[in-house]
C-alpha cells in the first residue's frame, strides 16, 4: 500500500531515491548520534536545502516509513534512570516493527563513550512477555541476566535521508505518539531529527542548517519522552528543560 505524502513534505518527491539494499553501506550499527528537535512547520524549508545533497529511502514506493515500537525496562525503570542520571554506559531494549517491510526485530542499543552500538535479532512478532530466546539474547548482549517488563508503545512515521557524499544518515521522525494502559499522548507538531555518522562531523549540511537556525543538539530519547509522559510519578528533574522545550514547540 502506497501512503500519500502530506502536503507539507510533498517536496520529498524531488529527492533522488535510495533502496534498502543500496543503504547497506551506511547501516552504521556503531556510530555517533546527534539529535535535534524542532517545529514541523520548518521541515519543508529544510528539505528544500537538503534535496541537493541527500537521497530519500524508498520502500515499495513509500517515502515515509511507519514504525511501531514496544519498549522494555526493569520494574524499577533502570534504563530510564540510567539515562536520567547521565550514566556513560547505558542500554535501551525494544521490539520494533518496520511496518512497510513487515519485519520485527528485538533491538538493544548500548550508549557508551559518546557512541551508540545497536545489536538485533529477528522475531516473528511482538512479545509483551519476553520469551526465553529473547531473554537469553538480551542477557548475552548486556552481559548478565536482567528482569524486564514491557512499559510503553510508541508509534511514529520516519523519513530517512542518506548523504550522497558522506557516510551519514539523517532520520526525521514525525507524528510521534505514546500509549500504555489506556493513556495516550501525541506530539504531532514536533520533528525529532537524528544525524547518524561514523564519526561526529559538524560540517555536515544538516548540522549547518540547524546551527544557522539556532537549533541546538538535544539528546532526549523517544523512550524517555514517553516515559515522562506516561509515568509522571518518576523523577525527571534532569529532563525538565528538554521536556519544556518540546512543550514550547507544541
SULQUI-V216382 format. One record per backbone hydrogen bond with DSSP energy under -1.0 kcal/mol. CO is the residue of the C=O (numbers start at 1). NH is the residue of the N-H. Records with the same first field share a line. If there is no record, write none. Layout:
BEGIN
CO = NH / NH
END
This chain:
BEGIN
6 = 9
7 = 10
9 = 12
10 = 13
11 = 14
12 = 15
16 = 56
18 = 58
19 = 23
21 = 24
23 = 26
24 = 27
29 = 118
31 = 116
32 = 197
34 = 195
35 = 218
36 = 193
38 = 191
39 = 42
40 = 43
42 = 46
43 = 47
44 = 48
45 = 49
46 = 50
47 = 51
50 = 53 / 54
53 = 164
55 = 162
56 = 18
59 = 62
62 = 59
65 = 158
66 = 99
67 = 156
68 = 97
69 = 154
70 = 95
71 = 151
73 = 149
74 = 77
77 = 81
78 = 82
79 = 83
80 = 84
81 = 85
82 = 87
83 = 86
90 = 111
92 = 109
93 = 72
94 = 107
95 = 70
96 = 105
97 = 68 / 99
98 = 102 / 103
103 = 98
104 = 123
105 = 96
106 = 121
107 = 94
108 = 119
109 = 92
110 = 117
111 = 90
112 = 115
115 = 112
116 = 31
117 = 110
119 = 108
121 = 106
131 = 135
132 = 136
133 = 137
134 = 138
135 = 139
136 = 140
137 = 141
138 = 142
139 = 143
149 = 73
152 = 71
153 = 179
154 = 69
155 = 177
156 = 67
157 = 174
158 = 65
159 = 172
160 = 57
161 = 170
162 = 55
166 = 168
167 = 198
168 = 163
169 = 196
170 = 161
171 = 194
172 = 159
173 = 192
174 = 157
176 = 187
177 = 155
178 = 185
179 = 153
180 = 183
183 = 180
185 = 178
187 = 190
189 = 40
191 = 38
192 = 173
193 = 36
194 = 171
195 = 34
196 = 169
197 = 32
201 = 204
204 = 208
205 = 209
206 = 210
207 = 211
208 = 212
209 = 213
210 = 215
211 = 214
221 = 225
222 = 226
223 = 227
224 = 228
225 = 229
226 = 230
227 = 231
231 = 234
236 = 239
237 = 240
239 = 243
240 = 244
241 = 245
242 = 246
243 = 247
244 = 248
245 = 249
246 = 250
END
